[in-house]
Amino acid sequence: MKAFRLALALLTVFPVAPREAGEEEFKRSVAFFPLVGYALGLFLALAALLPLPAGLLAALQVALLLGLTGFLHLDGLLDAADALLGARSREARLRILEDPHLGAFAFGVGGVYLLLLWQALARVQDPLFLLLFPGFARFAFLPFLERYPLLHPGMAGAVRGGAWPWALLLALPFPLLYPLPALLGLLVPWGVARLAVARLGGLNGDILGAMIALGEMALLLTQALTLSAPLGLP
């Protein structure tokens, strides 16, 4: 239970962190990352039952997804966009990654991300998909966290080497039910990780946040595009 509470505290705004958590608790918490995603997905699935216009409902779900995570993954995406995009030296990219201010790439990528996330959610209102996709997104980055080097230990280092194969068992329902979105939901975080290694030399917490945020968007967009009706808002 302590490991699950720690996972919930790491990935959401819920104040349930245990008072003391050692290295082993951080490693074990990784196994529960998909379960935390399912908790987030439950809010999205319940919201889908509200009798609201598609655009307004999707906006509410975007607010839930971002708010319940404390905008953590969005913050990582914005910081990663400034650091990874554009023509700069590796040293300049690393300085930008540590800078709390936002640049043009952050605003551009953030705006496009929010628009695509909102549009995709307006199209995808299958409660089962909404329940499961945040859980898979919180598994999909874990193999690449193990595969690629870190820029510095930090929180990424605290959970690296954790029980991610157990997380796979919890995340398994999604790829069994939605194989094509699951494939894209793995390829996008892999691409982000490869770009970060090529341009920065490794991963950190911001890059992991970007991997989760873009992985979620890839899952939703792929599902939206596979549906027979047009993607546009009603």
C-alpha positions in Angstrom: 0.0 0.0 0.0 2.9 2.4 0.7 4.2 1.9 -2.8 0.9 2.6 -4.4 0.4 5.8 -2.3 3.9 6.9 -3.4 3.0 6.3 -7.0 -0.2 8.3 -6.6 1.7 11.1 -5.0 4.4 11.1 -7.7 2.0 11.3 -10.6 -1.0 13.2 -9.3 -1.9 16.1 -7.0 -3.4 13.8 -4.3 -1.6 14.4 -1.0 -1.2 10.7 0.0 2.6 10.3 0.0 3.9 8.3 3.0 5.9 10.2 5.5 8.9 8.1 4.9 9.9 6.4 1.6 13.2 4.7 1.0 14.8 3.7 -2.2 13.0 0.4 -2.4 9.6 2.0 -2.0 10.4 4.3 -5.0 11.4 1.2 -7.1 8.3 -0.7 -6.1 6.0 2.2 -6.8 6.7 1.8 -10.5 4.6 -1.3 -10.6 1.5 0.8 -9.7 2.0 3.6 -12.3 -0.7 2.1 -14.7 -3.1 1.8 -11.7 -2.6 5.5 -11.1 -3.4 6.1 -14.7 -6.6 4.1 -14.4 -7.6 6.3 -11.4 -7.2 9.3 -13.7 -9.1 7.5 -16.5 -12.0 6.9 -14.2 -12.6 10.6 -13.9 -12.5 10.9 -17.6 -14.9 8.0 -18.1 -17.4 9.3 -15.5 -17.2 12.8 -17.2 -18.2 11.2 -20.5 -21.6 10.3 -19.0 -22.4 14.0 -18.5 -25.0 15.4 -21.0 -22.7 18.1 -22.4 -21.9 19.2 -26.0 -18.9 17.4 -27.3 -16.6 20.4 -27.3 -17.5 21.5 -23.8 -17.2 17.9 -22.5 -13.7 17.5 -24.1 -12.6 20.8 -22.5 -13.7 19.5 -19.1 -11.8 16.3 -19.6 -8.7 18.2 -20.7 -9.0 20.2 -17.5 -9.4 17.1 -15.4 -6.4 15.3 -17.0 -4.1 18.3 -16.6 -5.4 19.4 -13.2 -5.4 16.0 -11.5 -1.7 15.6 -12.5 -0.8 19.1 -11.3 0.1 20.0 -14.9 3.3 18.0 -14.2 3.5 16.3 -17.6 2.5 19.4 -19.5 5.3 21.3 -17.7 7.7 18.7 -18.8 6.5 18.9 -22.4 6.9 22.7 -22.5 10.4 22.6 -21.0 11.4 19.7 -23.3 10.1 21.6 -26.4 12.3 24.6 -25.7 15.4 22.4 -25.1 15.0 19.9 -27.9 13.8 22.1 -30.8 15.7 24.6 -32.8 19.4 24.8 -33.8 21.5 25.0 -30.6 24.6 23.5 -29.1 24.2 20.7 -26.5 25.4 23.1 -23.8 22.8 25.7 -24.7 20.0 23.0 -24.7 21.0 21.9 -21.2 20.9 25.4 -19.9 17.5 26.0 -21.5 16.3 22.7 -19.9 17.1 24.1 -16.4 15.6 27.6 -17.2 12.1 28.0 -15.6 11.1 30.6 -18.3 9.2 29.5 -21.4 10.3 30.3 -24.9 8.6 30.3 -28.3 8.9 26.6 -28.9 7.1 25.9 -25.5 4.2 28.2 -26.4 3.9 26.8 -29.9 4.1 23.1 -28.9 1.9 23.6 -25.9 -0.8 25.3 -27.9 -0.9 22.7 -30.6 -0.8 19.9 -28.0 -3.8 21.3 -26.2 -5.8 21.8 -29.4 -5.1 18.2 -30.5 -5.8 16.8 -27.1 -9.1 18.7 -27.0 -10.1 17.6 -30.5 -9.2 14.0 -30.0 -11.1 13.8 -26.7 -14.2 15.4 -28.4 -14.1 12.4 -30.8 -13.2 9.6 -28.4 -15.8 9.1 -25.7 -15.7 5.4 -25.3 -15.7 5.0 -21.5 -13.5 1.9 -21.6 -10.9 3.6 -23.7 -11.0 6.7 -21.5 -10.5 4.5 -18.5 -7.5 2.5 -19.9 -5.4 4.9 -22.0 -3.9 7.0 -19.1 -2.8 3.7 -17.5 -1.0 2.5 -20.6 0.6 6.0 -21.1 2.1 5.7 -17.6 3.6 2.3 -18.6 4.8 3.1 -22.1 7.8 5.3 -21.1 9.2 2.9 -18.5 11.1 0.5 -20.9 12.9 3.6 -22.4 13.7 4.9 -18.9 15.5 1.7 -18.4 17.1 1.7 -21.8 18.6 5.2 -22.1 21.1 7.2 -19.9 20.0 9.8 -17.5 21.3 13.4 -17.4 21.4 13.2 -13.6 19.8 10.9 -10.9 16.9 13.1 -9.7 13.4 11.5 -9.5 14.0 9.6 -12.8 16.9 7.9 -11.1 14.8 7.1 -8.0 12.3 5.1 -10.0 14.7 3.6 -12.6 15.4 -0.1 -12.1 11.9 -0.5 -10.5 9.4 -3.2 -11.0 8.3 -2.1 -14.5 7.6 -5.7 -15.8 4.9 -5.8 -13.1 3.6 -2.5 -14.5 3.3 -4.3 -17.9 0.9 -6.8 -16.4 -1.4 -4.0 -15.2 -1.1 -2.2 -18.5 -1.8 -5.3 -20.6 -5.6 -4.9 -21.1 -5.1 -1.8 -23.3 -2.9 -3.3 -26.0 -5.1 -6.4 -26.1 -8.1 -4.3 -26.7 -6.6 -1.4 -28.7 -3.4 -2.7 -30.5 -2.9 0.0 -33.0 -3.1 2.9 -30.5 -0.9 1.0 -28.2 1.7 0.6 -30.9 1.7 4.4 -31.6 1.6 5.0 -27.8 5.0 3.2 -27.6 6.6 4.6 -30.7 6.1 8.3 -29.7 7.8 8.0 -26.3 10.6 6.1 -27.9 11.0 8.9 -30.5 11.1 11.5 -27.7 13.7 9.5 -25.8 15.9 9.0 -28.9 15.7 12.8 -29.7 16.6 13.6 -26.1 19.6 11.3 -26.1 20.8 12.7 -29.4 20.5 16.3 -28.5 20.9 16.3 -24.7 22.8 13.2 -23.9 20.1 11.6 -21.8 16.7 11.8 -20.1 15.5 13.7 -17.0 12.1 14.3 -15.4 11.1 16.9 -17.9 11.7 14.5 -20.8 9.7 11.7 -19.0 6.8 14.2 -18.6 7.0 15.0 -22.3 7.0 11.2 -23.1 3.8 10.7 -21.0 2.0 13.8 -22.4 2.8 13.0 -26.0 2.1 9.3 -25.5 -1.4 10.1 -24.2 -2.0 12.4 -27.2 -0.8 9.7 -29.6 -3.1 7.1 -28.1 -6.1 9.5 -28.3 -5.4 10.7 -31.9 -4.8 7.2 -33.2 -8.1 6.0 -31.8 -9.9 9.1 -33.1 -8.5 8.6 -36.6 -9.5 4.9 -36.6 -13.1 5.8 -36.0 -15.4 5.9 -39.0 -17.0 9.3 -38.4 -15.1 12.5 -39.3 -12.7 13.9 -36.8 -14.4 17.4 -36.7 -16.4 18.6 -33.7 -20.2 18.1 -34.0 
